[in-house]
Structure formats: structure tokens, C-alpha cells
């Protein structure tokens, strides 16, 4: 049994007070299929309760009225704390419709003691979205293509003094890495090779000692868009084959219905930003940074 992930015990979430579909920037969004606000609120509260019942903390940020996608808190910024203090690299969204979100998130991080920086801002620098990045093994694993630009990986590596392993995403329905890759413990992760080009698919499988390989059909249930607290996996869906493997590995599966949020193209991982990743513990420090592209 692999050693449990030490991060993923403290999350930032955004209240869904203004969640709706105002535009279509991914294949799941349809202006004619609006989320039910009452049901969305109930599902959000259910997720908060499930996370806290699993032993993790949840902190809450208010949602801007003009930012309907802000509820997908994973994309606000990437937290990689360092021994000298907490820090976050704020996202620079590819689509202008989402860029105002960081204007409310940055003050929250600053007020809570996080030093903040940017990969890109106000059209300057590279696009970077934190839903494309995970700490796993010896590096930050970073998807690029649909949302994050390859240049952004270089900025991340040098900004944070870490190794970044880039994976080129090509599947339109898995436009963020968190729809195709989910760390489970220090040696295992869910991986969907269909999300990537051939070289990156091979690289993704090679970097995970014990991958749970998802088919395209399985991944499009949002099953990889899950979070892990110790040995508990909070999932929006769990295909039978995936459940069997997770249970064989000793994980407890908790299903949480967040179907209203699927209408915006996100699920449990998208709604939760882990703010407890620590450089030197959860990934090694690499002076000057390093980018590895297959």
C-alpha cells in the first residue's frame, strides 16, 4: 500500500451564490441547460460536509456576482508553500470571461498570509490555469494546450524552484489536467491516456508507478475529477471497474452528487483548491527549476 498523500487536508472553496452558465468555453456548457440554483446550493453544501467528515478542513470565499465560474476554485491559483512561508501563483485564465476571478481571490490569499505572484497578468505573460497542475512524485505534473500554455510551465518552474513535467492535452472534453489525472497516494494515480498526445500519454503512464488507467468513457464520467483525503476518495461517479481497483488498493469511496456543476464543465476537484501542498515534503525543491517535456 502506497504512502498516503500528505496534502489535500485543507481546501478553499467558493460559495455558488452566482453560479450559472453565461457563456460556452468548454464542451459541457450549454446556455439552454442552466443549473438549478437551489439544487446546486444543496450539492455544494453536501460536498463541504463530505470533505469535513473525511477529516479535511474547508475555508470559504464569497463568489463575485460577475464571475459565474468562480465556484471552480481549483483554477484560482496554485498553492506551493515553501519552508519560509505560504505562497500561491495566481492563475491567468485563457478566456477573458474568467479573468476577474483572481481579483477577488488574490486579496483572500494575501489576508490569510499567502505571498502571491503571477505567471501572467493583464494580457502579459503566459496563460496558466491551476486546474492543470498537481504535485506528484518528483515534480509538478502540468497539463498544457487547451488552457495553460507551454511557456507557463517554464515560469512555474523558475518561480517555484521545482521540476515541472509537462503533458500535452489534446482531448476537447478533458481540457484541464484535473479531468484526466488524479493522484491517489505517493505511487498511484488515475490516468486517462486518451486525454494526451501519444508521447505525453506514454510519459504520464511512465511517471506513475501504479497507474489506474481510465478509458475515455470512464474519464468522461468525471471520475478523475475527485479528491483524496488519506484513504478516502470523494468522487462524483465511480465506474464498476474503477471501484474494484480502488477498493483492492484499500481506498474507501464516497460518492457525492455534484451533477449541477457538471453543466459548467467541472466537478469535485474543480470545486476544491488544496492549499496545503508543501515544497520539500510533497515535491522536491530544484534550484532554478526544470521543465521536462516528452
Number of C-alpha atoms within 10 A of each C-alpha: 11 12 12 15 21 15 20 18 21 19 22 18 23 23 19 27 16 17 27 23 20 17 13 13 15 16 13 13 19 16 13 8 13 16 18 12 15 12 14 20 17 15 19 24 15 15 22 20 14 16 25 16 10 18 13 18 16 18 13 14 17 16 22 21 11 14 19 21 26 30 29 25 26 29 28 30 29 27 25 25 21 16 9 6 11 21 24 21 24 26 28 31 26 18 10 10 16 19 18 15 24 21 12 16 20 21 13 15 22 14 9 10 12 20 16 17 16 19 21 18 17 9 12 9 15 22 24 33 28 27 28 28 27 25 22 22 18 18 25 24 22 31 34 25 17 19 21 28 18 20 14 19 30 19 21 23 22 17 15 21 18 24 26 28 25 24 27 23 27 18 17 11 18 24 24 28 30 29 28 31 31 24 23 27 21 20 18 23 22 25 25 27 24 20 27 24 16 15 13 22 19 14 18 22 18 11 18 18 12 16 20 21 18 21 14 16 11 19 26 17 16 24 27 28 26 27 26 25 23 20 18 18 19 24 23 23 25 21 13 10 11 17 15 12 12 20 11 11 13 12 19 17 17 16 16 19 19 24 19 24 27 18 20 28 24 25 28 27 26 26 28 29 27 23 25 18 24 21 21 15 13 21 19 17 19 18 12 12 18 18 19 14 14 14
